[in-house]
Amino acid sequence: MSADDIERRVYVCFGNVFPAVPAAQLPELRQELTADWDSVAHVTLLASLGEEFGLDIDFEAAADMTSAAAAVRMIRDQLGH
């Protein structure tokens, strides 16, 4: 799986959880600037990422995932990329 494929799939997950955000803005999405990114959306996002990539994501460790870019880094790290 390429780095571009990982990014694309992460952004698809973000788009599913935050459908009101235009696709072009997903790479820049940050929790502090997104009113809809509450604790429920965060858990939903983590579950979506885990399912998409077949990973058991540690929800406590993922508490620091506060942006789409951080999510890409987290998934790359978990996949060893």
Backbone torsions as a table, in degrees:
resi	resn	phi	psi	omega
1	MET	NA	128.4	-177.3
2	SER	-81.6	162.9	177.6
3	ALA	-61.5	-38.7	178.3
4	ASP	-64.4	-37.8	179.2
5	ASP	-66.1	-40.2	177.9
6	ILE	-61.2	-49.1	178.9
7	GLU	-57.1	-49.2	-177.7
8	ARG	-57.5	-45.8	-177.9
9	ARG	-68.7	-35.7	175.8
10	VAL	-63.0	-45.0	-178.9
11	TYR	-66.6	-30.6	174.2
12	VAL	-63.3	-43.4	177.6
13	CYS	-61.0	-44.9	178.1
14	PHE	-61.8	-41.2	178.9
15	GLY	-63.4	-34.4	178.2
16	ASN	-69.5	-36.5	-178.6
17	VAL	-82.0	-31.9	-179.1
18	PHE	-122.6	69.6	-174.4
19	PRO	-65.4	-18.8	-180.0
20	ALA	-78.4	-13.7	-179.4
21	VAL	-85.7	124.8	177.5
22	PRO	-59.2	142.9	-176.9
23	ALA	-54.0	-37.5	-178.5
24	ALA	-66.0	-21.6	-179.0
25	GLN	-92.9	-10.1	-176.2
26	LEU	-58.7	-41.0	-179.5
27	PRO	-62.0	-23.8	-178.5
28	GLU	-98.2	3.6	-174.7
29	LEU	-63.9	132.0	179.4
30	ARG	-131.6	140.5	-176.6
31	GLN	-57.4	-44.5	-175.0
32	GLU	-67.4	-17.4	-179.2
33	LEU	-106.1	5.6	-175.5
34	THR	-121.1	104.3	-175.8
35	ALA	-58.5	-34.2	-177.8
36	ASP	-76.8	-9.5	-176.9
37	TRP	-86.3	77.8	177.3
38	ASP	-100.9	-170.7	-176.7
39	SER	-64.8	-35.6	178.6
40	VAL	-67.4	-44.5	178.3
41	ALA	-63.4	-37.0	179.8
42	HIS	-63.0	-47.0	179.2
43	VAL	-65.4	-40.5	177.8
44	THR	-61.5	-43.1	179.0
45	LEU	-62.7	-45.0	178.8
46	LEU	-62.4	-41.2	178.3
47	ALA	-64.3	-41.4	178.8
48	SER	-62.6	-44.5	178.5
49	LEU	-63.9	-43.2	178.7
50	GLY	-60.2	-43.3	179.5
51	GLU	-67.5	-43.5	-178.3
52	GLU	-60.5	-39.7	-174.6
53	PHE	-105.5	2.4	179.0
54	GLY	65.3	38.6	-177.2
55	LEU	-115.9	150.1	169.3
56	ASP	-95.6	98.6	-176.3
57	ILE	-86.3	128.3	176.9
58	ASP	-74.2	107.9	-174.7
59	PHE	-61.9	-33.5	178.8
60	GLU	-69.3	-43.3	179.2
61	ALA	-66.4	-29.6	-177.7
62	ALA	-82.6	3.1	179.1
63	ALA	-62.0	-25.8	179.6
64	ASP	-82.2	-1.4	179.1
65	MET	-79.1	92.2	-173.9
66	THR	-113.8	13.8	177.0
67	SER	-155.7	163.3	177.2
68	ALA	-64.2	-38.2	178.6
69	ALA	-63.0	-39.0	177.6
70	ALA	-65.7	-35.2	177.7
71	ALA	-65.6	-41.8	177.7
72	VAL	-60.5	-46.1	179.1
73	ARG	-61.4	-42.9	-179.5
74	MET	-61.1	-46.1	-178.9
75	ILE	-66.8	-43.6	177.6
76	ARG	-58.1	-44.1	179.1
77	ASP	-61.0	-45.6	-178.1
78	GLN	-67.4	-28.5	178.6
79	LEU	-89.4	-6.5	180.0
80	GLY	76.1	33.3	179.2
81	HIS	-104.2	NA	NA
